[in-house]
Amino acid sequence: MKAKTLCDIPGKVFKEDPEAVKSLVRDAQFICRKCFRSANRKKHLCKAEKLLDA
Ligand SMILES: [Zn+2]
């Protein structure tokens, strides 16, 4: 996957390669305040914010 962050991934990628996207959002720990996408790594989001206070 070439996109830098999940936020940069166009919607069609979610259809073309859902497994790759799923691996990034599985057990999501962060949410993007700008795009409202979630990911398990902060670096995958442009405005990451931790979902849970752990
Ligand atoms: Zn974002």
mmCIF file of the protein (N, C-alpha, C, O) and its ligand, coordinates in Angstrom:
data_MODEL
# 
_entry.id   MODEL 
# 
loop_
_entity.id 
_entity.type 
_entity.pdbx_number_of_molecules 
1 polymer     1 
2 non-polymer 1 
# 
_entity_poly.entity_id                      1 
_entity_poly.type                           'polypeptide(L)' 
_entity_poly.nstd_linkage                   no 
_entity_poly.nstd_monomer                   no 
_entity_poly.pdbx_seq_one_letter_code       MKAKTLCDIPGKVFKEDPEAVKSLVRDAQFICRKCFRSANRKKHLCKAEKLLDA 
_entity_poly.pdbx_seq_one_letter_code_can   MKAKTLCDIPGKVFKEDPEAVKSLVRDAQFICRKCFRSANRKKHLCKAEKLLDA 
_entity_poly.pdbx_strand_id                 A 
# 
loop_
_entity_poly_seq.entity_id 
_entity_poly_seq.num 
_entity_poly_seq.mon_id 
_entity_poly_seq.hetero 
1 1  MET n 
1 2  LYS n 
1 3  ALA n 
1 4  LYS n 
1 5  THR n 
1 6  LEU n 
1 7  CYS n 
1 8  ASP n 
1 9  ILE n 
1 10 PRO n 
1 11 GLY n 
1 12 LYS n 
1 13 VAL n 
1 14 PHE n 
1 15 LYS n 
1 16 GLU n 
1 17 ASP n 
1 18 PRO n 
1 19 GLU n 
1 20 ALA n 
1 21 VAL n 
1 22 LYS n 
1 23 SER n 
1 24 LEU n 
1 25 VAL n 
1 26 ARG n 
1 27 ASP n 
1 28 ALA n 
1 29 GLN n 
1 30 PHE n 
1 31 ILE n 
1 32 CYS n 
1 33 ARG n 
1 34 LYS n 
1 35 CYS n 
1 36 PHE n 
1 37 ARG n 
1 38 SER n 
1 39 ALA n 
1 40 ASN n 
1 41 ARG n 
1 42 LYS n 
1 43 LYS n 
1 44 HIS n 
1 45 LEU n 
1 46 CYS n 
1 47 LYS n 
1 48 ALA n 
1 49 GLU n 
1 50 LYS n 
1 51 LEU n 
1 52 LEU n 
1 53 ASP n 
1 54 ALA n 
# 
loop_
_struct_asym.id 
_struct_asym.entity_id 
A 1 
B 2 
# 
loop_
_chem_comp.id 
_chem_comp.type 
_chem_comp.mon_nstd_flag 
ALA 'L-peptide linking' y 
ARG 'L-peptide linking' y 
ASN 'L-peptide linking' y 
ASP 'L-peptide linking' y 
CYS 'L-peptide linking' y 
GLN 'L-peptide linking' y 
GLU 'L-peptide linking' y 
GLY 'peptide linking'   y 
HIS 'L-peptide linking' y 
ILE 'L-peptide linking' y 
LEU 'L-peptide linking' y 
LYS 'L-peptide linking' y 
MET 'L-peptide linking' y 
PHE 'L-peptide linking' y 
PRO 'L-peptide linking' y 
SER 'L-peptide linking' y 
THR 'L-peptide linking' y 
VAL 'L-peptide linking' y 
ZN  non-polymer         . 
# 
_pdbx_entity_nonpoly.entity_id   2 
_pdbx_entity_nonpoly.name        ? 
_pdbx_entity_nonpoly.comp_id     ZN 
# 
_pdbx_nonpoly_scheme.asym_id         B 
_pdbx_nonpoly_scheme.entity_id       2 
_pdbx_nonpoly_scheme.mon_id          ZN 
_pdbx_nonpoly_scheme.ndb_seq_num     1 
_pdbx_nonpoly_scheme.pdb_seq_num     101 
_pdbx_nonpoly_scheme.auth_seq_num    101 
_pdbx_nonpoly_scheme.pdb_mon_id      ZN 
_pdbx_nonpoly_scheme.auth_mon_id     ZN 
_pdbx_nonpoly_scheme.pdb_strand_id   A 
_pdbx_nonpoly_scheme.pdb_ins_code    . 
# 
loop_
_atom_site.group_PDB 
_atom_site.id 
_atom_site.type_symbol 
_atom_site.label_atom_id 
_atom_site.label_alt_id 
_atom_site.label_comp_id 
_atom_site.label_asym_id 
_atom_site.label_entity_id 
_atom_site.label_seq_id 
_atom_site.pdbx_PDB_ins_code 
_atom_site.Cartn_x 
_atom_site.Cartn_y 
_atom_site.Cartn_z 
_atom_site.occupancy 
_atom_site.B_iso_or_equiv 
_atom_site.pdbx_formal_charge 
_atom_site.auth_seq_id 
_atom_site.auth_comp_id 
_atom_site.auth_asym_id 
_atom_site.auth_atom_id 
_atom_site.pdbx_PDB_model_num 
ATOM   1   N  N  . MET A 1 1  ? 0.843   -1.189 0.000  1.00 0.00 ? 1   MET A N  1 
ATOM   2   C  CA . MET A 1 1  ? 0.000   0.000  0.000  1.00 0.00 ? 1   MET A CA 1 
ATOM   3   C  C  . MET A 1 1  ? 0.883   1.245  0.000  1.00 0.00 ? 1   MET A C  1 
ATOM   4   O  O  . MET A 1 1  ? 1.809   1.359  0.804  1.00 0.00 ? 1   MET A O  1 
ATOM   5   N  N  . LYS A 1 2  ? 0.593   2.166  -0.898 1.00 0.00 ? 2   LYS A N  1 
ATOM   6   C  CA . LYS A 1 2  ? 1.476   3.326  -1.047 1.00 0.00 ? 2   LYS A CA 1 
ATOM   7   C  C  . LYS A 1 2  ? 1.055   4.524  -0.202 1.00 0.00 ? 2   LYS A C  1 
ATOM   8   O  O  . LYS A 1 2  ? 1.872   5.390  0.109  1.00 0.00 ? 2   LYS A O  1 
ATOM   9   N  N  . ALA A 1 3  ? -0.201  4.569  0.160  1.00 0.00 ? 3   ALA A N  1 
ATOM   10  C  CA . ALA A 1 3  ? -0.690  5.731  0.897  1.00 0.00 ? 3   ALA A CA 1 
ATOM   11  C  C  . ALA A 1 3  ? 0.054   5.879  2.224  1.00 0.00 ? 3   ALA A C  1 
ATOM   12  O  O  . ALA A 1 3  ? 0.418   4.887  2.856  1.00 0.00 ? 3   ALA A O  1 
ATOM   13  N  N  . LYS A 1 4  ? 0.274   7.110  2.632  1.00 0.00 ? 4   LYS A N  1 
ATOM   14  C  CA . LYS A 1 4  ? 0.994   7.370  3.873  1.00 0.00 ? 4   LYS A CA 1 
ATOM   15  C  C  . LYS A 1 4  ? 0.119   7.101  5.085  1.00 0.00 ? 4   LYS A C  1 
ATOM   16  O  O  . LYS A 1 4  ? 0.570   6.523  6.075  1.00 0.00 ? 4   LYS A O  1 
ATOM   17  N  N  . THR A 1 5  ? -1.108  7.517  5.001  1.00 0.00 ? 5   THR A N  1 
ATOM   18  C  CA . THR A 1 5  ? -2.022  7.316  6.123  1.00 0.00 ? 5   THR A CA 1 
ATOM   19  C  C  . THR A 1 5  ? -3.338  6.749  5.612  1.00 0.00 ? 5   THR A C  1 
ATOM   20  O  O  . THR A 1 5  ? -3.646  6.834  4.423  1.00 0.00 ? 5   THR A O  1 
ATOM   21  N  N  . LEU A 1 6  ? -4.092  6.183  6.507  1.00 0.00 ? 6   LEU A N  1 
ATOM   22  C  CA . LEU A 1 6  ? -5.417  5.691  6.130  1.00 0.00 ? 6   LEU A CA 1 
ATOM   23  C  C  . LEU A 1 6  ? -6.270  6.831  5.602  1.00 0.00 ? 6   LEU A C  1 
ATOM   24  O  O  . LEU A 1 6  ? -7.141  6.627  4.757  1.00 0.00 ? 6   LEU A O  1 
ATOM   25  N  N  . CYS A 1 7  ? -6.020  8.011  6.096  1.00 0.00 ? 7   CYS A N  1 
ATOM   26  C  CA . CYS A 1 7  ? -6.793  9.178  5.676  1.00 0.00 ? 7   CYS A CA 1 
ATOM   27  C  C  . CYS A 1 7  ? -6.558  9.485  4.200  1.00 0.00 ? 7   CYS A C  1 
ATOM   28  O  O  . CYS A 1 7  ? -7.424  10.050 3.531  1.00 0.00 ? 7   CYS A O  1 
ATOM   29  N  N  . ASP A 1 8  ? -5.378  9.110  3.694  1.00 0.00 ? 8   ASP A N  1 
ATOM   30  C  CA . ASP A 1 8  ? -5.044  9.385  2.297  1.00 0.00 ? 8   ASP A CA 1 
ATOM   31  C  C  . ASP A 1 8  ? -5.581  8.320  1.350  1.00 0.00 ? 8   ASP A C  1 
ATOM   32  O  O  . ASP A 1 8  ? -5.585  8.501  0.132  1.00 0.00 ? 8   ASP A O  1 
ATOM   33  N  N  . ILE A 1 9  ? -6.030  7.212  1.919  1.00 0.00 ? 9   ILE A N  1 
ATOM   34  C  CA . ILE A 1 9  ? -6.481  6.113  1.064  1.00 0.00 ? 9   ILE A CA 1 
ATOM   35  C  C  . ILE A 1 9  ? -7.845  6.432  0.485  1.00 0.00 ? 9   ILE A C  1 
ATOM   36  O  O  . ILE A 1 9  ? -8.795  6.681  1.226  1.00 0.00 ? 9   ILE A O  1 
ATOM   37  N  N  . PRO A 1 10 ? -7.948  6.426  -0.847 1.00 0.00 ? 10  PRO A N  1 
ATOM   38  C  CA . PRO A 1 10 ? -9.258  6.664  -1.448 1.00 0.00 ? 10  PRO A CA 1 
ATOM   39  C  C  . PRO A 1 10 ? -10.205 5.508  -1.145 1.00 0.00 ? 10  PRO A C  1 
ATOM   40  O  O  . PRO A 1 10 ? -9.768  4.381  -0.912 1.00 0.00 ? 10  PRO A O  1 
ATOM   41  N  N  . GLY A 1 11 ? -11.486 5.792  -1.151 1.00 0.00 ? 11  GLY A N  1 
ATOM   42  C  CA . GLY A 1 11 ? -12.477 4.788  -0.795 1.00 0.00 ? 11  GLY A CA 1 
ATOM   43  C  C  . GLY A 1 11 ? -12.365 3.527  -1.607 1.00 0.00 ? 11  GLY A C  1 
ATOM   44  O  O  . GLY A 1 11 ? -12.665 2.444  -1.102 1.00 0.00 ? 11  GLY A O  1 
ATOM   45  N  N  . LYS A 1 12 ? -11.933 3.633  -2.878 1.00 0.00 ? 12  LYS A N  1 
ATOM   46  C  CA . LYS A 1 12 ? -11.892 2.440  -3.728 1.00 0.00 ? 12  LYS A CA 1 
ATOM   47  C  C  . LYS A 1 12 ? -10.891 1.412  -3.221 1.00 0.00 ? 12  LYS A C  1 
ATOM   48  O  O  . LYS A 1 12 ? -11.057 0.217  -3.468 1.00 0.00 ? 12  LYS A O  1 
ATOM   49  N  N  . VAL A 1 13 ? -9.853  1.858  -2.512 1.00 0.00 ? 13  VAL A N  1 
ATOM   50  C  CA . VAL A 1 13 ? -8.868  0.908  -1.985 1.00 0.00 ? 13  VAL A CA 1 
ATOM   51  C  C  . VAL A 1 13 ? -9.513  -0.017 -0.967 1.00 0.00 ? 13  VAL A C  1 
ATOM   52  O  O  . VAL A 1 13 ? -9.152  -1.190 -0.865 1.00 0.00 ? 13  VAL A O  1 
ATOM   53  N  N  . PHE A 1 14 ? -10.456 0.508  -0.225 1.00 0.00 ? 14  PHE A N  1 
ATOM   54  C  CA . PHE A 1 14 ? -11.155 -0.315 0.756  1.00 0.00 ? 14  PHE A CA 1 
ATOM   55  C  C  . PHE A 1 14 ? -11.889 -1.461 0.070  1.00 0.00 ? 14  PHE A C  1 
ATOM   56  O  O  . PHE A 1 14 ? -12.079 -2.529 0.652  1.00 0.00 ? 14  PHE A O  1 
ATOM   57  N  N  . LYS A 1 15 ? -12.298 -1.228 -1.175 1.00 0.00 ? 15  LYS A N  1 
ATOM   58  C  CA . LYS A 1 15 ? -12.985 -2.274 -1.936 1.00 0.00 ? 15  LYS A CA 1 
ATOM   59  C  C  . LYS A 1 15 ? -11.988 -3.200 -2.606 1.00 0.00 ? 15  LYS A C  1 
ATOM   60  O  O  . LYS A 1 15 ? -12.203 -4.411 -2.670 1.00 0.00 ? 15  LYS A O  1 
ATOM   61  N  N  . GLU A 1 16 ? -10.878 -2.626 -3.113 1.00 0.00 ? 16  GLU A N  1 
ATOM   62  C  CA . GLU A 1 16 ? -9.908  -3.423 -3.868 1.00 0.00 ? 16  GLU A CA 1 
ATOM   63  C  C  . GLU A 1 16 ? -9.055  -4.313 -2.971 1.00 0.00 ? 16  GLU A C  1 
ATOM   64  O  O  . GLU A 1 16 ? -8.729  -5.445 -3.329 1.00 0.00 ? 16  GLU A O  1 
ATOM   65  N  N  . ASP A 1 17 ? -8.702  -3.792 -1.808 1.00 0.00 ? 17  ASP A N  1 
ATOM   66  C  CA . ASP A 1 17 ? -7.802  -4.538 -0.926 1.00 0.00 ? 17  ASP A CA 1 
ATOM   67  C  C  . ASP A 1 17 ? -8.294  -4.464 0.516  1.00 0.00 ? 17  ASP A C  1 
ATOM   68  O  O  . ASP A 1 17 ? -7.597  -3.952 1.391  1.00 0.00 ? 17  ASP A O  1 
ATOM   69  N  N  . PRO A 1 18 ? -9.477  -4.971 0.753  1.00 0.00 ? 18  PRO A N  1 
ATOM   70  C  CA . PRO A 1 18 ? -10.071 -4.831 2.095  1.00 0.00 ? 18  PRO A CA 1 
ATOM   71  C  C  . PRO A 1 18 ? -9.234  -5.481 3.180  1.00 0.00 ? 18  PRO A C  1 
ATOM   72  O  O  . PRO A 1 18 ? -9.222  -5.001 4.314  1.00 0.00 ? 18  PRO A O  1 
ATOM   73  N  N  . GLU A 1 19 ? -8.532  -6.565 2.860  1.00 0.00 ? 19  GLU A N  1 
ATOM   74  C  CA . GLU A 1 19 ? -7.752  -7.246 3.904  1.00 0.00 ? 19  GLU A CA 1 
ATOM   75  C  C  . GLU A 1 19 ? -6.601  -6.371 4.398  1.00 0.00 ? 19  GLU A C  1 
ATOM   76  O  O  . GLU A 1 19 ? -6.300  -6.354 5.592  1.00 0.00 ? 19  GLU A O  1 
ATOM   77  N  N  . ALA A 1 20 ? -5.963  -5.649 3.488  1.00 0.00 ? 20  ALA A N  1 
ATOM   78  C  CA . ALA A 1 20 ? -4.861  -4.770 3.881  1.00 0.00 ? 20  ALA A CA 1 
ATOM   79  C  C  . ALA A 1 20 ? -5.370  -3.654 4.777  1.00 0.00 ? 20  ALA A C  1 
ATOM   80  O  O  . ALA A 1 20 ? -4.721  -3.269 5.749  1.00 0.00 ? 20  ALA A O  1 
ATOM   81  N  N  . VAL A 1 21 ? -6.533  -3.147 4.435  1.00 0.00 ? 21  VAL A N  1 
ATOM   82  C  CA . VAL A 1 21 ? -7.112  -2.072 5.237  1.00 0.00 ? 21  VAL A CA 1 
ATOM   83  C  C  . VAL A 1 21 ? -7.553  -2.609 6.594  1.00 0.00 ? 21  VAL A C  1 
ATOM   84  O  O  . VAL A 1 21 ? -7.378  -1.955 7.622  1.00 0.00 ? 21  VAL A O  1 
ATOM   85  N  N  . LYS A 1 22 ? -8.116  -3.782 6.579  1.00 0.00 ? 22  LYS A N  1 
ATOM   86  C  CA . LYS A 1 22 ? -8.578  -4.375 7.838  1.00 0.00 ? 22  LYS A CA 1 
ATOM   87  C  C  . LYS A 1 22 ? -7.423  -4.561 8.814  1.00 0.00 ? 22  LYS A C  1 
ATOM   88  O  O  . LYS A 1 22 ? -7.580  -4.376 10.021 1.00 0.00 ? 22  LYS A O  1 
ATOM   89  N  N  . SER A 1 23 ? -6.258  -4.928 8.278  1.00 0.00 ? 23  SER A N  1 
ATOM   90  C  CA . SER A 1 23 ? -5.113  -5.158 9.159  1.00 0.00 ? 23  SER A CA 1 
ATOM   91  C  C  . SER A 1 23 ? -4.673  -3.870 9.842  1.00 0.00 ? 23  SER A C  1 
ATOM   92  O  O  . SER A 1 23 ? -4.061  -3.902 10.910 1.00 0.00 ? 23  SER A O  1 
ATOM   93  N  N  . LEU A 1 24 ? -4.987  -2.738 9.220  1.00 0.00 ? 24  LEU A N  1 
ATOM   94  C  CA . LEU A 1 24 ? -4.599  -1.454 9.811  1.00 0.00 ? 24  LEU A CA 1 
ATOM   95  C  C  . LEU A 1 24 ? -5.612  -0.975 10.841 1.00 0.00 ? 24  LEU A C  1 
ATOM   96  O  O  . LEU A 1 24 ? -5.258  -0.265 11.783 1.00 0.00 ? 24  LEU A O  1 
ATOM   97  N  N  . VAL A 1 25 ? -6.859  -1.358 10.664 1.00 0.00 ? 25  VAL A N  1 
ATOM   98  C  CA . VAL A 1 25 ? -7.894  -0.849 11.563 1.00 0.00 ? 25  VAL A CA 1 
ATOM   99  C  C  . VAL A 1 25 ? -8.274  -1.858 12.647 1.00 0.00 ? 25  VAL A C  1 
ATOM   100 O  O  . VAL A 1 25 ? -9.019  -1.541 13.574 1.00 0.00 ? 25  VAL A O  1 
ATOM   101 N  N  . ARG A 1 26 ? -7.750  -3.076 12.513 1.00 0.00 ? 26  ARG A N  1 
ATOM   102 C  CA . ARG A 1 26 ? -8.059  -4.101 13.516 1.00 0.00 ? 26  ARG A CA 1 
ATOM   103 C  C  . ARG A 1 26 ? -7.560  -3.653 14.892 1.00 0.00 ? 26  ARG A C  1 
ATOM   104 O  O  . ARG A 1 26 ? -6.445  -3.148 15.017 1.00 0.00 ? 26  ARG A O  1 
ATOM   105 N  N  . ASP A 1 27 ? -8.367  -3.836 15.898 1.00 0.00 ? 27  ASP A N  1 
ATOM   106 C  CA . ASP A 1 27 ? -8.010  -3.401 17.250 1.00 0.00 ? 27  ASP A CA 1 
ATOM   107 C  C  . ASP A 1 27 ? -7.611  -1.928 17.255 1.00 0.00 ? 27  ASP A C  1 
ATOM   108 O  O  . ASP A 1 27 ? -6.599  -1.547 17.843 1.00 0.00 ? 27  ASP A O  1 
ATOM   109 N  N  . ALA A 1 28 ? -8.401  -1.128 16.606 1.00 0.00 ? 28  ALA A N  1 
ATOM   110 C  CA . ALA A 1 28 ? -8.099  0.292  16.487 1.00 0.00 ? 28  ALA A CA 1 
ATOM   111 C  C  . ALA A 1 28 ? -7.902  0.953  17.846 1.00 0.00 ? 28  ALA A C  1 
ATOM   112 O  O  . ALA A 1 28 ? -8.700  0.774  18.765 1.00 0.00 ? 28  ALA A O  1 
ATOM   113 N  N  . GLN A 1 29 ? -6.831  1.715  17.949 1.00 0.00 ? 29  GLN A N  1 
ATOM   114 C  CA . GLN A 1 29 ? -6.513  2.431  19.184 1.00 0.00 ? 29  GLN A CA 1 
ATOM   115 C  C  . GLN A 1 29 ? -6.667  3.941  19.004 1.00 0.00 ? 29  GLN A C  1 
ATOM   116 O  O  . GLN A 1 29 ? -6.776  4.695  19.972 1.00 0.00 ? 29  GLN A O  1 
ATOM   117 N  N  . PHE A 1 30 ? -6.672  4.353  17.755 1.00 0.00 ? 30  PHE A N  1 
ATOM   118 C  CA . PHE A 1 30 ? -6.701  5.789  17.471 1.00 0.00 ? 30  PHE A CA 1 
ATOM   119 C  C  . PHE A 1 30 ? -7.804  6.129  16.487 1.00 0.00 ? 30  PHE A C  1 
ATOM   120 O  O  . PHE A 1 30 ? -8.198  5.309  15.659 1.00 0.00 ? 30  PHE A O  1 
ATOM   121 N  N  . ILE A 1 31 ? -8.292  7.348  16.594 1.00 0.00 ? 31  ILE A N  1 
ATOM   122 C  CA . ILE A 1 31 ? -9.277  7.842  15.641 1.00 0.00 ? 31  ILE A CA 1 
ATOM   123 C  C  . ILE A 1 31 ? -8.777  9.178  15.106 1.00 0.00 ? 31  ILE A C  1 
ATOM   124 O  O  . ILE A 1 31 ? -8.119  9.938  15.816 1.00 0.00 ? 31  ILE A O  1 
ATOM   125 N  N  . CYS A 1 32 ? -9.095  9.452  13.855 1.00 0.00 ? 32  CYS A N  1 
ATOM   126 C  CA . CYS A 1 32 ? -8.682  10.729 13.270 1.00 0.00 ? 32  CYS A CA 1 
ATOM   127 C  C  . CYS A 1 32 ? -9.762  11.766 13.534 1.00 0.00 ? 32  CYS A C  1 
ATOM   128 O  O  . CYS A 1 32 ? -10.930 11.575 13.196 1.00 0.00 ? 32  CYS A O  1 
ATOM   129 N  N  . ARG A 1 33 ? -9.350  12.852 14.136 1.00 0.00 ? 33  ARG A N  1 
ATOM   130 C  CA . ARG A 1 33 ? -10.313 13.902 14.481 1.00 0.00 ? 33  ARG A CA 1 
ATOM   131 C  C  . ARG A 1 33 ? -10.804 14.627 13.240 1.00 0.00 ? 33  ARG A C  1 
ATOM   132 O  O  . ARG A 1 33 ? -11.873 15.238 13.252 1.00 0.00 ? 33  ARG A O  1 
ATOM   133 N  N  . LYS A 1 34 ? -10.020 14.559 12.165 1.00 0.00 ? 34  LYS A N  1 
ATOM   134 C  CA . LYS A 1 34 ? -10.381 15.280 10.950 1.00 0.00 ? 34  LYS A CA 1 
ATOM   135 C  C  . LYS A 1 34 ? -11.243 14.419 10.031 1.00 0.00 ? 34  LYS A C  1 
ATOM   136 O  O  . LYS A 1 34 ? -12.246 14.886 9.492  1.00 0.00 ? 34  LYS A O  1 
ATOM   137 N  N  . CYS A 1 35 ? -10.844 13.153 9.856  1.00 0.00 ? 35  CYS A N  1 
ATOM   138 C  CA . CYS A 1 35 ? -11.500 12.280 8.869  1.00 0.00 ? 35  CYS A CA 1 
ATOM   139 C  C  . CYS A 1 35 ? -12.424 11.246 9.504  1.00 0.00 ? 35  CYS A C  1 
ATOM   140 O  O  . CYS A 1 35 ? -13.201 10.591 8.809  1.00 0.00 ? 35  CYS A O  1 
ATOM   141 N  N  . PHE A 1 36 ? -12.339 11.100 10.822 1.00 0.00 ? 36  PHE A N  1 
ATOM   142 C  CA . PHE A 1 36 ? -13.153 10.117 11.537 1.00 0.00 ? 36  PHE A CA 1 
ATOM   143 C  C  . PHE A 1 36 ? -12.872 8.692  11.086 1.00 0.00 ? 36  PHE A C  1 
ATOM   144 O  O  . PHE A 1 36 ? -13.759 7.839  11.071 1.00 0.00 ? 36  PHE A O  1 
ATOM   145 N  N  . ARG A 1 37 ? -11.622 8.454  10.720 1.00 0.00 ? 37  ARG A N  1 
ATOM   146 C  CA . ARG A 1 37 ? -11.205 7.086  10.444 1.00 0.00 ? 37  ARG A CA 1 
ATOM   147 C  C  . ARG A 1 37 ? -10.463 6.568  11.669 1.00 0.00 ? 37  ARG A C  1 
ATOM   148 O  O  . ARG A 1 37 ? -9.953  7.339  12.481 1.00 0.00 ? 37  ARG A O  1 
ATOM   149 N  N  . SER A 1 38 ? -10.417 5.256  11.780 1.00 0.00 ? 38  SER A N  1 
ATOM   150 C  CA . SER A 1 38 ? -9.730  4.687  12.928 1.00 0.00 ? 38  SER A CA 1 
ATOM   151 C  C  . SER A 1 38 ? -8.616  3.764  12.460 1.00 0.00 ? 38  SER A C  1 
ATOM   152 O  O  . SER A 1 38 ? -8.669  3.204  11.365 1.00 0.00 ? 38  SER A O  1 
ATOM   153 N  N  . ALA A 1 39 ? -7.604  3.614  13.314 1.00 0.00 ? 39  ALA A N  1 
ATOM   154 C  CA . ALA A 1 39 ? -6.469  2.766  12.988 1.00 0.00 ? 39  ALA A CA 1 
ATOM   155 C  C  . ALA A 1 39 ? -5.796  2.309  14.270 1.00 0.00 ? 39  ALA A C  1 
ATOM   156 O  O  . ALA A 1 39 ? -6.014  2.874  15.342 1.00 0.00 ? 39  ALA A O  1 
ATOM   157 N  N  . ASN A 1 40 ? -4.969  1.267  14.141 1.00 0.00 ? 40  ASN A N  1 
ATOM   158 C  CA . ASN A 1 40 ? -4.283  0.768  15.337 1.00 0.00 ? 40  ASN A CA 1 
ATOM   159 C  C  . ASN A 1 40 ? -2.924  1.424  15.525 1.00 0.00 ? 40  ASN A C  1 
ATOM   160 O  O  . ASN A 1 40 ? -2.241  1.167  16.517 1.00 0.00 ? 40  ASN A O  1 
ATOM   161 N  N  . ARG A 1 41 ? -2.527  2.271  14.579 1.00 0.00 ? 41  ARG A N  1 
ATOM   162 C  CA . ARG A 1 41 ? -1.258  2.992  14.718 1.00 0.00 ? 41  ARG A CA 1 
ATOM   163 C  C  . ARG A 1 41 ? -1.501  4.477  14.484 1.00 0.00 ? 41  ARG A C  1 
ATOM   164 O  O  . ARG A 1 41 ? -2.195  4.881  13.552 1.00 0.00 ? 41  ARG A O  1 
ATOM   165 N  N  . LYS A 1 42 ? -0.910  5.261  15.355 1.00 0.00 ? 42  LYS A N  1 
ATOM   166 C  CA . LYS A 1 42 ? -1.061  6.713  15.273 1.00 0.00 ? 42  LYS A CA 1 
ATOM   167 C  C  . LYS A 1 42 ? -0.615  7.261  13.918 1.00 0.00 ? 42  LYS A C  1 
ATOM   168 O  O  . LYS A 1 42 ? -1.216  8.186  13.371 1.00 0.00 ? 42  LYS A O  1 
ATOM   169 N  N  . LYS A 1 43 ? 0.454   6.664  13.394 1.00 0.00 ? 43  LYS A N  1 
ATOM   170 C  CA . LYS A 1 43 ? 1.037   7.180  12.152 1.00 0.00 ? 43  LYS A CA 1 
ATOM   171 C  C  . LYS A 1 43 ? 0.134   6.982  10.941 1.00 0.00 ? 43  LYS A C  1 
ATOM   172 O  O  . LYS A 1 43 ? 0.372   7.582  9.894  1.00 0.00 ? 43  LYS A O  1 
ATOM   173 N  N  . HIS A 1 44 ? -0.885  6.161  11.063 1.00 0.00 ? 44  HIS A N  1 
ATOM   174 C  CA . HIS A 1 44 ? -1.766  5.912  9.924  1.00 0.00 ? 44  HIS A CA 1 
ATOM   175 C  C  . HIS A 1 44 ? -2.847  6.975  9.781  1.00 0.00 ? 44  HIS A C  1 
ATOM   176 O  O  . HIS A 1 44 ? -3.635  6.946  8.836  1.00 0.00 ? 44  HIS A O  1 
ATOM   177 N  N  . LEU A 1 45 ? -2.881  7.914  10.727 1.00 0.00 ? 45  LEU A N  1 
ATOM   178 C  CA . LEU A 1 45 ? -3.921  8.944  10.696 1.00 0.00 ? 45  LEU A CA 1 
ATOM   179 C  C  . LEU A 1 45 ? -3.281  10.320 10.674 1.00 0.00 ? 45  LEU A C  1 
ATOM   180 O  O  . LEU A 1 45 ? -2.178  10.510 11.187 1.00 0.00 ? 45  LEU A O  1 
ATOM   181 N  N  . CYS A 1 46 ? -3.983  11.285 10.074 1.00 0.00 ? 46  CYS A N  1 
ATOM   182 C  CA . CYS A 1 46 ? -3.395  12.642 9.968  1.00 0.00 ? 46  CYS A CA 1 
ATOM   183 C  C  . CYS A 1 46 ? -3.607  13.443 11.249 1.00 0.00 ? 46  CYS A C  1 
ATOM   184 O  O  . CYS A 1 46 ? -2.757  14.255 11.615 1.00 0.00 ? 46  CYS A O  1 
ATOM   185 N  N  . LYS A 1 47 ? -4.728  13.224 11.934 1.00 0.00 ? 47  LYS A N  1 
ATOM   186 C  CA . LYS A 1 47 ? -4.995  13.948 13.191 1.00 0.00 ? 47  LYS A CA 1 
ATOM   187 C  C  . LYS A 1 47 ? -5.379  12.932 14.248 1.00 0.00 ? 47  LYS A C  1 
ATOM   188 O  O  . LYS A 1 47 ? -6.487  12.965 14.784 1.00 0.00 ? 47  LYS A O  1 
ATOM   189 N  N  . ALA A 1 48 ? -4.459  12.032 14.543 1.00 0.00 ? 48  ALA A N  1 
ATOM   190 C  CA . ALA A 1 48 ? -4.759  10.918 15.425 1.00 0.00 ? 48  ALA A CA 1 
ATOM   191 C  C  . ALA A 1 48 ? -5.048  11.367 16.845 1.00 0.00 ? 48  ALA A C  1 
ATOM   192 O  O  . ALA A 1 48 ? -4.407  12.274 17.376 1.00 0.00 ? 48  ALA A O  1 
ATOM   193 N  N  . GLU A 1 49 ? -6.020  10.716 17.440 1.00 0.00 ? 49  GLU A N  1 
ATOM   194 C  CA . GLU A 1 49 ? -6.330  10.919 18.841 1.00 0.00 ? 49  GLU A CA 1 
ATOM   195 C  C  . GLU A 1 49 ? -6.628  9.567  19.446 1.00 0.00 ? 49  GLU A C  1 
ATOM   196 O  O  . GLU A 1 49 ? -7.344  8.764  18.848 1.00 0.00 ? 49  GLU A O  1 
ATOM   197 N  N  . LYS A 1 50 ? -6.093  9.304  20.617 1.00 0.00 ? 50  LYS A N  1 
ATOM   198 C  CA . LYS A 1 50 ? -6.282  8.001  21.218 1.00 0.00 ? 50  LYS A CA 1 
ATOM   199 C  C  . LYS A 1 50 ? -7.754  7.767  21.555 1.00 0.00 ? 50  LYS A C  1 
ATOM   200 O  O  . LYS A 1 50 ? -8.429  8.633  22.113 1.00 0.00 ? 50  LYS A O  1 
ATOM   201 N  N  . LEU A 1 51 ? -8.232  6.569  21.200 1.00 0.00 ? 51  LEU A N  1 
ATOM   202 C  CA . LEU A 1 51 ? -9.627  6.250  21.458 1.00 0.00 ? 51  LEU A CA 1 
ATOM   203 C  C  . LEU A 1 51 ? -9.876  5.999  22.933 1.00 0.00 ? 51  LEU A C  1 
ATOM   204 O  O  . LEU A 1 51 ? -10.835 6.510  23.512 1.00 0.00 ? 51  LEU A O  1 
ATOM   205 N  N  . LEU A 1 52 ? -9.006  5.209  23.530 1.00 0.00 ? 52  LEU A N  1 
ATOM   206 C  CA . LEU A 1 52 ? -9.205  4.808  24.909 1.00 0.00 ? 52  LEU A CA 1 
ATOM   207 C  C  . LEU A 1 52 ? -8.053  5.268  25.774 1.00 0.00 ? 52  LEU A C  1 
ATOM   208 O  O  . LEU A 1 52 ? -6.901  5.283  25.341 1.00 0.00 ? 52  LEU A O  1 
ATOM   209 N  N  . ASP A 1 53 ? -8.370  5.639  26.985 1.00 0.00 ? 53  ASP A N  1 
ATOM   210 C  CA . ASP A 1 53 ? -7.315  5.953  27.942 1.00 0.00 ? 53  ASP A CA 1 
ATOM   211 C  C  . ASP A 1 53 ? -6.906  4.666  28.621 1.00 0.00 ? 53  ASP A C  1 
ATOM   212 O  O  . ASP A 1 53 ? -7.568  4.188  29.542 1.00 0.00 ? 53  ASP A O  1 
ATOM   213 N  N  . ALA A 1 54 ? -5.818  4.121  28.156 1.00 0.00 ? 54  ALA A N  1 
ATOM   214 C  CA . ALA A 1 54 ? -5.373  2.835  28.700 1.00 0.00 ? 54  ALA A CA 1 
ATOM   215 C  C  . ALA A 1 54 ? -4.093  3.005  29.492 1.00 0.00 ? 54  ALA A C  1 
ATOM   216 O  O  . ALA A 1 54 ? -3.565  2.031  30.027 1.00 0.00 ? 54  ALA A O  1 
HETATM 217 ZN ZN . ZN  B 2 .  ? -7.309  12.046 8.923  1.00 0.00 2 101 ZN  A ZN 1 
# 
